[in-house]
Structure formats: C-alpha cells, structure tokens
C-alpha cells in the first residue's frame, strides 16, 4: 500500500532537508538559486546562508514496512508559490507543518490551510542548532494548536527523527479518519 504525506511550513524551515533525510530514492528537488529579485520578498534573517529555494516541490519515498510505502511531498514555503498547495495535497492522508521557533508566525498559513481543508496534520518543531529548545506543549500554546493535534520536537537532518515524525503523522491520520 502506498500513501502520501505533505510537508509544509514557512520559507527556510527545513522541508527540503526533511525530504532529503528520509528518502530511500534520490529525491526530486526543484531548487532554484536565490537571486537579487527575491531580496525584497524573502526574509533571510534567520537563514543568512540560504542560497536556494524550492520553486515547485520536493518528492521522496520511504518504505516503512513490507506493506507500507510513504510518498513524501514538500511544499514551497514562499507565498508566491502557495497556488501549488491544492495540487500537492490532493490524495494525501495527512500533513506535517514544520515550525521554527525563531519565527513561529511563518507556519500560521500552513496551519490555517490544513485546518480549513480538514486534512489531519501534526506540528513538527525543527530544532535548529544554537537555538533555545522549547517543550512541545509550549509550542502548542504559542501556536494555539488544538489538543488533539500532535506536536513533536525533531531534527530534519536526522533520518530517525524524520521517520518518527512520519509515523506520528500516519498514526494521527488513522485516528482522525479510521476508514
């Protein structure tokens, strides 16, 4: 059985890294170089070394069990590419909203989107080195995430951490829509 999970969140939160860390195939990445044209649009304050950005999607695949394959789709983070989200979400059983505690407000559009379309989602706080580590419940409160939505702390660079987030998403999707 194959199923689809979508990874969304703000610009530079780690969606491409997430997909790359877990994919058992060479991931499809639609990265483009950052140019001066985006300087007025893309805030690089928290990610000054970022040189590329996703312009369409990231795609990877992971086999979790003999009978369960996950297709993982990463959305572009900038508002100018949000028009693609409807197509990327079609057929998904659940979503992961990646959050960066240095700029939590960047994940509000993804939270609002998944709430409005009724797709089960979890919040995965991508802990960046050198930043303060917050408890999941503190992030839940700051984002006003409902109690039934799982909030996990993870590291998008580490495969085991990404797998745990995917498993939490599948479990939550099964609870929310058991058919």
N, CA and C atoms as a LAMMPS dump frame, in Angstrom:
ITEM: TIMESTEP
0
ITEM: NUMBER OF ATOMS
537
ITEM: BOX BOUNDS ff ff ff
-5.0000000000000000e+02 5.0000000000000000e+02
-5.0000000000000000e+02 5.0000000000000000e+02
-5.0000000000000000e+02 5.0000000000000000e+02
ITEM: ATOMS id mol type element x y z
1 1 1 N 0.847 -1.168 0
2 1 2 C 0 0 0
3 1 3 C 0.898 1.237 0
4 2 1 N 0.553 2.2 -0.835
5 2 2 C 1.29 3.456 -0.895
6 2 3 C 0.358 4.584 -0.474
7 3 1 N 0.91 5.54 0.218
8 3 2 C 0.122 6.684 0.655
9 3 3 C 0.987 7.934 0.619
10 4 1 N 0.341 9.072 0.758
11 4 2 C 1.002 10.359 0.546
12 4 3 C 0.935 11.218 1.799
13 5 1 N 2.08 11.827 2.128
14 5 2 C 2.189 12.787 3.23
15 5 3 C 2.752 14.081 2.657
16 6 1 N 2.227 15.208 3.086
17 6 2 C 2.697 16.512 2.64
18 6 3 C 3.419 17.199 3.791
19 7 1 N 4.556 17.829 3.471
20 7 2 C 5.334 18.58 4.459
21 7 3 C 5.281 20.048 4.057
22 8 1 N 4.774 20.894 4.95
23 8 2 C 4.608 22.31 4.653
24 8 3 C 5.188 23.138 5.792
25 9 1 N 5.269 24.418 5.571
26 9 2 C 5.784 25.336 6.582
27 9 3 C 6.376 26.551 5.904
28 10 1 N 6.926 27.422 6.697
29 10 2 C 7.473 28.667 6.188
30 10 3 C 8.741 28.488 5.377
31 11 1 N 9.17 29.575 4.79
32 11 2 C 10.39 29.638 3.993
33 11 3 C 11.6 29.285 4.856
34 12 1 N 12.407 28.347 4.386
35 12 2 C 13.658 28.019 5.061
36 12 3 C 13.516 27.24 6.356
37 13 1 N 12.384 26.564 6.572
38 13 2 C 12.148 25.858 7.837
39 13 3 C 12.741 24.446 7.843
40 14 1 N 13.092 23.915 6.649
41 14 2 C 13.722 22.602 6.596
42 14 3 C 12.952 21.547 5.839
43 15 1 N 12.006 21.945 5.004
44 15 2 C 11.191 20.97 4.272
45 15 3 C 12.036 20.143 3.299
46 16 1 N 12.902 20.784 2.541
47 16 2 C 13.767 20.072 1.6
48 16 3 C 14.713 19.145 2.351
49 17 1 N 15.264 19.612 3.442
50 17 2 C 16.153 18.793 4.269
51 17 3 C 15.414 17.591 4.814
52 18 1 N 14.186 17.788 5.252
53 18 2 C 13.323 16.714 5.773
54 18 3 C 13.171 15.61 4.732
55 19 1 N 12.773 15.989 3.513
56 19 2 C 12.556 15.01 2.446
57 19 3 C 13.868 14.313 2.1
58 20 1 N 14.937 15.067 1.986
59 20 2 C 16.24 14.506 1.646
60 20 3 C 16.721 13.518 2.707
61 21 1 N 16.482 13.81 3.963
62 21 2 C 16.965 12.964 5.059
63 21 3 C 16.313 11.6 5.079
64 22 1 N 15.087 11.507 4.616
65 22 2 C 14.333 10.263 4.776
66 22 3 C 14.18 9.457 3.485
67 23 1 N 14.373 10.067 2.347
68 23 2 C 14.064 9.387 1.092
69 23 3 C 15.047 8.264 0.789
70 24 1 N 14.498 7.108 0.417
71 24 2 C 15.325 5.965 0.036
72 24 3 C 15.691 6.017 -1.443
73 25 1 N 15.117 6.957 -2.165
74 25 2 C 15.485 7.208 -3.555
75 25 3 C 16.137 8.584 -3.606
76 26 1 N 16.8 8.868 -4.702
77 26 2 C 17.31 10.226 -4.873
78 26 3 C 16.106 11.15 -4.966
79 27 1 N 15.98 12.079 -4.016
80 27 2 C 14.765 12.907 -4.024
81 27 3 C 14.711 13.846 -5.224
82 28 1 N 13.504 14.073 -5.681
83 28 2 C 13.265 15.086 -6.697
84 28 3 C 13.219 16.421 -5.969
85 29 1 N 14.057 17.34 -6.4
86 29 2 C 14.075 18.659 -5.777
87 29 3 C 14.009 19.71 -6.872
88 30 1 N 13.163 20.692 -6.682
89 30 2 C 13.037 21.78 -7.649
90 30 3 C 13.62 23.037 -7.026
91 31 1 N 14.909 22.979 -6.764
92 31 2 C 15.615 24.093 -6.135
93 31 3 C 16.086 25.071 -7.204
94 32 1 N 15.947 26.343 -6.91
95 32 2 C 16.457 27.396 -7.786
96 32 3 C 17.337 28.313 -6.938
97 33 1 N 18.335 28.887 -7.581
98 33 2 C 19.209 29.811 -6.87
99 33 3 C 18.433 31.044 -6.445
100 34 1 N 18.733 31.52 -5.256
101 34 2 C 18.153 32.775 -4.789
102 34 3 C 18.809 33.891 -5.598
103 35 1 N 18.029 34.859 -6.015
104 35 2 C 18.561 35.962 -6.813
105 35 3 C 18.248 37.287 -6.138
106 36 1 N 18.804 38.314 -6.672
107 36 2 C 18.523 39.653 -6.133
108 36 3 C 17.043 40.019 -6.286
109 37 1 N 16.39 39.421 -7.252
110 37 2 C 14.968 39.71 -7.474
111 37 3 C 14.121 39.325 -6.274
112 38 1 N 14.581 38.365 -5.466
113 38 2 C 13.783 37.939 -4.318
114 38 3 C 14.191 38.622 -3.014
115 39 1 N 15.171 39.496 -3.055
116 39 2 C 15.653 40.151 -1.831
117 39 3 C 14.555 40.886 -1.078
118 40 1 N 13.649 41.529 -1.787
119 40 2 C 12.579 42.28 -1.133
120 40 3 C 11.441 41.381 -0.662
121 41 1 N 11.426 40.138 -1.123
122 41 2 C 10.343 39.216 -0.81
123 41 3 C 10.713 38.199 0.254
124 42 1 N 11.906 37.629 0.158
125 42 2 C 12.323 36.538 1.03
126 42 3 C 13.201 37.05 2.168
127 43 1 N 12.728 36.869 3.395
128 43 2 C 13.449 37.309 4.582
129 43 3 C 14.501 36.263 4.949
130 44 1 N 15.763 36.597 4.79
131 44 2 C 16.863 35.681 5.074
132 44 3 C 17.492 35.921 6.444
133 45 1 N 16.833 36.675 7.289
134 45 2 C 17.38 36.984 8.607
135 45 3 C 17.741 35.737 9.391
136 46 1 N 16.844 34.77 9.445
137 46 2 C 17.093 33.552 10.218
138 46 3 C 17.916 32.532 9.437
139 47 1 N 18.015 32.703 8.124
140 47 2 C 18.746 31.752 7.279
141 47 3 C 19.692 32.495 6.333
142 48 1 N 20.683 33.213 6.869
143 48 2 C 21.531 34.048 6.012
144 48 3 C 22.377 33.274 5.004
145 49 1 N 22.617 32.001 5.235
146 49 2 C 23.443 31.209 4.322
147 49 3 C 22.62 30.484 3.256
148 50 1 N 21.323 30.694 3.226
149 50 2 C 20.45 30.008 2.267
150 50 3 C 20.723 30.547 0.864
151 51 1 N 21.053 29.641 -0.057
152 51 2 C 21.386 30.032 -1.422
153 51 3 C 20.34 29.596 -2.448
154 52 1 N 19.506 28.604 -2.073
155 52 2 C 18.498 28.095 -2.997
156 52 3 C 17.139 28.061 -2.315
157 53 1 N 16.116 27.905 -3.13
158 53 2 C 14.762 27.799 -2.608
159 53 3 C 13.948 26.846 -3.477
160 54 1 N 12.975 26.186 -2.878
161 54 2 C 12.099 25.282 -3.608
162 54 3 C 11.073 26.105 -4.379
163 55 1 N 10.955 25.822 -5.677
164 55 2 C 10.025 26.588 -6.502
165 55 3 C 8.812 25.78 -6.947
166 56 1 N 8.812 24.486 -6.732
167 56 2 C 7.632 23.683 -7.076
168 56 3 C 7.339 22.689 -5.957
169 57 1 N 8.25 21.747 -5.726
170 57 2 C 8.031 20.747 -4.684
171 57 3 C 9.303 19.938 -4.491
172 58 1 N 9.318 19.196 -3.407
173 58 2 C 10.313 18.153 -3.181
174 58 3 C 9.531 16.849 -3.143
175 59 1 N 10.173 15.761 -3.569
176 59 2 C 9.495 14.471 -3.539
177 59 3 C 10.489 13.393 -3.145
178 60 1 N 10.057 12.543 -2.202
179 60 2 C 10.857 11.398 -1.809
180 60 3 C 9.946 10.233 -1.473
181 61 1 N 10.571 9.086 -1.262
182 61 2 C 9.804 7.88 -0.933
183 61 3 C 10.526 7.12 0.159
184 62 1 N 9.738 6.537 1.072
185 62 2 C 10.299 5.698 2.115
186 62 3 C 9.381 4.501 2.337
187 63 1 N 9.988 3.338 2.437
188 63 2 C 9.255 2.123 2.75
189 63 3 C 9.327 1.928 4.253
190 64 1 N 8.181 2.009 4.916
191 64 2 C 8.152 1.885 6.368
192 64 3 C 7.975 0.447 6.831
193 65 1 N 7.333 -0.348 5.992
194 65 2 C 7.071 -1.744 6.322
195 65 3 C 6.912 -2.479 4.994
196 66 1 N 6.867 -3.787 5.038
197 66 2 C 6.71 -4.547 3.798
198 66 3 C 5.478 -4.136 3.017
199 67 1 N 4.479 -3.629 3.717
200 67 2 C 3.239 -3.269 3.033
201 67 3 C 2.855 -1.794 3.183
202 68 1 N 3.823 -0.933 3.513
203 68 2 C 3.513 0.494 3.628
204 68 3 C 4.649 1.356 3.071
205 69 1 N 4.34 2.045 1.99
206 69 2 C 5.271 2.975 1.359
207 69 3 C 4.68 4.372 1.49
208 70 1 N 5.499 5.316 1.927
209 70 2 C 5.054 6.707 2.007
210 70 3 C 5.709 7.525 0.902
211 71 1 N 4.888 8.277 0.189
212 71 2 C 5.387 9.278 -0.747
213 71 3 C 5.346 10.602 0.005
214 72 1 N 6.479 11.254 0.088
215 72 2 C 6.609 12.475 0.882
216 72 3 C 6.799 13.651 -0.072
217 73 1 N 5.868 14.599 0.007
218 73 2 C 5.905 15.784 -0.843
219 73 3 C 6.161 17.024 0.018
220 74 1 N 7.196 17.768 -0.313
221 74 2 C 7.472 19.035 0.37
222 74 3 C 6.948 20.19 -0.451
223 75 1 N 6.24 21.089 0.205
224 75 2 C 5.673 22.251 -0.492
225 75 3 C 6.692 23.38 -0.528
226 76 1 N 6.545 24.301 -1.473
227 76 2 C 7.354 25.515 -1.413
228 76 3 C 6.847 26.397 -0.269
229 77 1 N 7.749 27.133 0.341
230 77 2 C 7.384 27.919 1.515
231 77 3 C 6.919 29.338 1.256
232 78 1 N 7.352 29.93 0.147
233 78 2 C 7.011 31.331 -0.081
234 78 3 C 5.577 31.491 -0.585
235 79 1 N 4.973 32.582 -0.195
236 79 2 C 3.576 32.848 -0.539
237 79 3 C 3.343 32.824 -2.039
238 80 1 N 4.292 33.267 -2.82
239 80 2 C 4.08 33.332 -4.267
240 80 3 C 3.932 31.951 -4.909
241 81 1 N 4.269 30.88 -4.165
242 81 2 C 4.134 29.518 -4.685
243 81 3 C 2.992 28.742 -4.027
244 82 1 N 2.2 29.372 -3.165
245 82 2 C 1.129 28.677 -2.458
246 82 3 C 0.049 28.142 -3.385
247 83 1 N -0.057 28.688 -4.588
248 83 2 C -1.082 28.213 -5.512
249 83 3 C -0.905 26.725 -5.82
250 84 1 N 0.274 26.182 -5.577
251 84 2 C 0.552 24.769 -5.868
252 84 3 C 0.056 23.83 -4.765
253 85 1 N -0.237 24.351 -3.599
254 85 2 C -0.571 23.503 -2.466
255 85 3 C -1.779 22.622 -2.719
256 86 1 N -2.814 23.145 -3.351
257 86 2 C -4.015 22.342 -3.599
258 86 3 C -3.677 21.077 -4.385
259 87 1 N -2.827 21.216 -5.39
260 87 2 C -2.442 20.051 -6.189
261 87 3 C -1.559 19.098 -5.392
262 88 1 N -0.653 19.616 -4.598
263 88 2 C 0.242 18.76 -3.818
264 88 3 C -0.504 17.996 -2.727
265 89 1 N -1.548 18.579 -2.182
266 89 2 C -2.297 17.971 -1.08
267 89 3 C -3.297 16.921 -1.575
268 90 1 N -3.712 17.02 -2.811
269 90 2 C -4.718 16.091 -3.344
270 90 3 C -4.266 14.646 -3.15
271 91 1 N -5.079 13.848 -2.465
272 91 2 C -4.783 12.44 -2.241
273 91 3 C -3.951 12.143 -1.002
274 92 1 N -3.541 13.163 -0.274
275 92 2 C -2.72 12.946 0.929
276 92 3 C -3.584 12.461 2.089
277 93 1 N -3.006 11.618 2.941
278 93 2 C -3.727 11.179 4.147
279 93 3 C -3.439 12.082 5.331
280 94 1 N -2.374 12.864 5.243
281 94 2 C -2.014 13.739 6.351
282 94 3 C -0.891 14.676 5.966
283 95 1 N -0.599 15.595 6.88
284 95 2 C 0.422 16.606 6.622
285 95 3 C 1.25 16.85 7.871
286 96 1 N 2.426 17.376 7.636
287 96 2 C 3.324 17.814 8.706
288 96 3 C 3.575 19.295 8.494
289 97 1 N 3.317 20.088 9.522
290 97 2 C 3.646 21.507 9.477
291 97 3 C 4.964 21.666 10.235
292 98 1 N 6.029 21.998 9.496
293 98 2 C 7.32 22.234 10.137
294 98 3 C 7.329 23.645 10.713
295 99 1 N 7.842 23.745 11.911
296 99 2 C 7.901 25.041 12.591
297 99 3 C 9.318 25.314 13.053
298 100 1 N 9.702 26.562 13.011
299 100 2 C 11 27.048 13.503
300 100 3 C 10.676 28.019 14.634
301 101 1 N 11.158 27.738 15.844
302 101 2 C 10.787 28.569 16.997
303 101 3 C 11.318 29.997 16.888
304 102 1 N 12.262 30.256 16.002
305 102 2 C 12.753 31.627 15.808
306 102 3 C 11.742 32.475 15.054
307 103 1 N 10.804 31.818 14.378
308 103 2 C 9.797 32.529 13.582
309 103 3 C 8.54 31.686 13.435
310 104 1 N 7.886 31.493 14.566
311 104 2 C 6.685 30.653 14.601
312 104 3 C 5.561 31.166 13.702
313 105 1 N 5.465 32.46 13.555
314 105 2 C 4.367 33.016 12.755
315 105 3 C 4.417 32.547 11.304
316 106 1 N 5.595 32.104 10.83
317 106 2 C 5.717 31.646 9.45
318 106 3 C 4.925 30.369 9.181
319 107 1 N 4.563 29.631 10.222
320 107 2 C 3.819 28.387 9.967
321 107 3 C 2.307 28.592 10.071
322 108 1 N 1.84 29.783 10.44
323 108 2 C 0.4 30.018 10.527
324 108 3 C -0.338 29.779 9.214
325 109 1 N 0.198 30.192 8.06
326 109 2 C -0.536 29.9 6.816
327 109 3 C -0.745 28.407 6.59
328 110 1 N 0.253 27.575 6.893
329 110 2 C 0.102 26.127 6.725
330 110 3 C -0.919 25.579 7.721
331 111 1 N -0.859 26.028 8.961
332 111 2 C -1.839 25.59 9.963
333 111 3 C -3.258 25.945 9.52
334 112 1 N -3.433 27.177 9.074
335 112 2 C -4.752 27.621 8.604
336 112 3 C -5.218 26.801 7.401
337 113 1 N -4.3 26.529 6.481
338 113 2 C -4.649 25.781 5.272
339 113 3 C -5.159 24.387 5.637
340 114 1 N -4.409 23.657 6.463
341 114 2 C -4.808 22.284 6.792
342 114 3 C -6.051 22.247 7.666
343 115 1 N -6.222 23.232 8.527
344 115 2 C -7.467 23.316 9.302
345 115 3 C -8.653 23.527 8.369
346 116 1 N -8.49 24.428 7.4
347 116 2 C -9.627 24.759 6.528
348 116 3 C -9.977 23.62 5.58
349 117 1 N -8.992 22.835 5.143
350 117 2 C -9.325 21.746 4.212
351 117 3 C -9.597 20.432 4.941
352 118 1 N -9.412 20.401 6.265
353 118 2 C -9.757 19.225 7.05
354 118 3 C -8.758 18.08 6.961
355 119 1 N -7.564 18.342 6.459
356 119 2 C -6.553 17.291 6.374
357 119 3 C -5.885 17.123 7.734
358 120 1 N -5.833 15.89 8.266
359 120 2 C -5.149 15.681 9.549
360 120 3 C -3.676 16.095 9.429
361 121 1 N -3.188 16.783 10.454
362 121 2 C -1.798 17.243 10.429
363 121 3 C -1.197 17.154 11.818
364 122 1 N 0.131 17.152 11.844
365 122 2 C 0.861 17.312 13.096
366 122 3 C 1.758 18.528 12.939
367 123 1 N 2.26 19.026 14.06
368 123 2 C 3.259 20.09 14.042
369 123 3 C 4.577 19.46 14.468
370 124 1 N 5.595 19.645 13.643
371 124 2 C 6.932 19.136 13.945
372 124 3 C 7.867 20.331 14.073
373 125 1 N 8.346 20.569 15.282
374 125 2 C 9.247 21.695 15.53
375 125 3 C 10.649 21.258 15.147
376 126 1 N 11.183 21.866 14.105
377 126 2 C 12.525 21.554 13.63
378 126 3 C 13.512 22.343 14.481
379 127 1 N 14.173 21.629 15.378
380 127 2 C 15.099 22.298 16.303
381 127 3 C 16.418 22.578 15.599
382 128 1 N 16.756 23.846 15.486
383 128 2 C 17.991 24.284 14.854
384 128 3 C 19.081 24.45 15.909
385 129 1 N 20.308 24.044 15.555
386 129 2 C 21.435 24.196 16.482
387 129 3 C 21.596 25.657 16.876
388 130 1 N 21.933 25.85 18.143
389 130 2 C 22.164 27.206 18.634
390 130 3 C 20.909 27.963 18.994
391 131 1 N 19.755 27.303 18.924
392 131 2 C 18.512 27.968 19.308
393 131 3 C 17.99 27.33 20.584
394 132 1 N 17.191 28.089 21.289
395 132 2 C 16.623 27.592 22.539
396 132 3 C 15.676 26.428 22.26
397 133 1 N 15.78 25.391 23.071
398 133 2 C 14.906 24.227 22.932
399 133 3 C 13.649 24.453 23.763
400 134 1 N 12.496 24.382 23.111
401 134 2 C 11.219 24.572 23.786
402 134 3 C 10.507 23.239 23.914
403 135 1 N 9.683 23.108 24.909
404 135 2 C 8.857 21.917 25.082
405 135 3 C 7.715 21.955 24.071
406 136 1 N 7.257 20.785 23.671
407 136 2 C 6.165 20.689 22.7
408 136 3 C 4.921 21.434 23.18
409 137 1 N 4.607 21.326 24.464
410 137 2 C 3.403 21.997 24.985
411 137 3 C 3.523 23.515 24.935
412 138 1 N 4.748 24.045 25.081
413 138 2 C 4.947 25.489 24.967
414 138 3 C 4.693 25.955 23.532
415 139 1 N 5.153 25.162 22.563
416 139 2 C 4.929 25.496 21.162
417 139 3 C 3.435 25.378 20.845
418 140 1 N 2.785 24.337 21.353
419 140 2 C 1.34 24.175 21.148
420 140 3 C 0.594 25.427 21.62
421 141 1 N 0.951 25.894 22.806
422 141 2 C 0.279 27.074 23.356
423 141 3 C 0.557 28.319 22.513
424 142 1 N 1.807 28.496 22.1
425 142 2 C 2.168 29.668 21.309
426 142 3 C 1.442 29.698 19.964
427 143 1 N 1.22 28.524 19.398
428 143 2 C 0.547 28.436 18.095
429 143 3 C -0.962 28.227 18.213
430 144 1 N -1.446 28.055 19.424
431 144 2 C -2.852 27.712 19.709
432 144 3 C -3.307 26.501 18.885
433 145 1 N -2.467 25.471 18.913
434 145 2 C -2.784 24.218 18.228
435 145 3 C -3.737 23.425 19.121
436 146 1 N -4.811 22.89 18.551
437 146 2 C -5.783 22.129 19.351
438 146 3 C -5.132 20.925 20.045
439 147 1 N -5.676 20.519 21.181
440 147 2 C -5.089 19.415 21.96
441 147 3 C -5.013 18.079 21.22
442 148 1 N -5.908 17.844 20.255
443 148 2 C -5.899 16.561 19.537
444 148 3 C -4.803 16.479 18.47
445 149 1 N -4.136 17.604 18.169
446 149 2 C -3.091 17.624 17.144
447 149 3 C -1.74 17.371 17.802
448 150 1 N -1.025 16.312 17.383
449 150 2 C 0.294 16.047 17.966
450 150 3 C 1.298 17.155 17.631
451 151 1 N 2.122 17.475 18.611
452 151 2 C 3.247 18.398 18.42
453 151 3 C 4.502 17.649 18.849
454 152 1 N 5.478 17.56 17.931
455 152 2 C 6.71 16.838 18.219
456 152 3 C 7.911 17.748 17.995
457 153 1 N 8.984 17.459 18.715
458 153 2 C 10.249 18.156 18.512
459 153 3 C 11.13 17.218 17.7
460 154 1 N 11.739 17.729 16.635
461 154 2 C 12.532 16.856 15.767
462 154 3 C 13.691 17.613 15.14
463 155 1 N 14.509 16.886 14.394
464 155 2 C 15.636 17.464 13.66
465 155 3 C 15.537 16.948 12.234
466 156 1 N 15.257 17.833 11.288
467 156 2 C 15.029 17.44 9.903
468 156 3 C 16.267 16.866 9.231
469 157 1 N 17.416 16.995 9.845
470 157 2 C 18.646 16.444 9.261
471 157 3 C 18.85 14.984 9.625
472 158 1 N 18.124 14.512 10.616
473 158 2 C 18.35 13.162 11.135
474 158 3 C 17.225 12.228 10.713
475 159 1 N 17.593 11.201 9.988
476 159 2 C 16.623 10.258 9.427
477 159 3 C 15.674 9.689 10.481
478 160 1 N 16.217 9.233 11.603
479 160 2 C 15.352 8.631 12.634
480 160 3 C 14.325 9.629 13.138
481 161 1 N 14.707 10.879 13.259
482 161 2 C 13.804 11.909 13.737
483 161 3 C 12.693 12.177 12.719
484 162 1 N 13.052 12.189 11.445
485 162 2 C 12.072 12.393 10.384
486 162 3 C 11.114 11.202 10.327
487 163 1 N 11.657 9.977 10.438
488 163 2 C 10.809 8.78 10.429
489 163 3 C 9.808 8.835 11.584
490 164 1 N 10.258 9.231 12.773
491 164 2 C 9.343 9.34 13.916
492 164 3 C 8.218 10.335 13.635
493 165 1 N 8.549 11.445 12.988
494 165 2 C 7.527 12.435 12.632
495 165 3 C 6.534 11.871 11.617
496 166 1 N 7.034 11.122 10.649
497 166 2 C 6.153 10.496 9.662
498 166 3 C 5.234 9.469 10.317
499 167 1 N 5.788 8.67 11.216
500 167 2 C 4.966 7.68 11.925
501 167 3 C 3.887 8.363 12.762
502 168 1 N 4.242 9.474 13.406
503 168 2 C 3.249 10.221 14.191
504 168 3 C 2.14 10.756 13.282
505 169 1 N 2.501 11.163 12.084
506 169 2 C 1.51 11.673 11.135
507 169 3 C 0.57 10.563 10.675
508 170 1 N 1.135 9.41 10.328
509 170 2 C 0.311 8.282 9.894
510 170 3 C -0.638 7.865 11.019
511 171 1 N -0.114 7.756 12.236
512 171 2 C -0.949 7.368 13.381
513 171 3 C -2.077 8.382 13.6
514 172 1 N -1.746 9.658 13.524
515 172 2 C -2.764 10.699 13.724
516 172 3 C -3.814 10.641 12.605
517 173 1 N -3.361 10.433 11.366
518 173 2 C -4.305 10.354 10.24
519 173 3 C -5.238 9.161 10.421
520 174 1 N -4.712 8.039 10.903
521 174 2 C -5.554 6.863 11.134
522 174 3 C -6.569 7.108 12.243
523 175 1 N -6.177 7.832 13.28
524 175 2 C -7.106 8.169 14.371
525 175 3 C -8.191 9.12 13.881
526 176 1 N -7.79 10.097 13.056
527 176 2 C -8.732 11.12 12.605
528 176 3 C -9.71 10.584 11.547
529 177 1 N -9.235 9.666 10.716
530 177 2 C -10.063 9.11 9.649
531 177 3 C -9.825 7.613 9.571
532 178 1 N -10.391 6.84 10.49
533 178 2 C -10.077 5.415 10.592
534 178 3 C -10.52 4.543 9.419
535 179 1 N -11.389 5.021 8.547
536 179 2 C -11.808 4.199 7.405
537 179 3 C -10.612 4.008 6.575
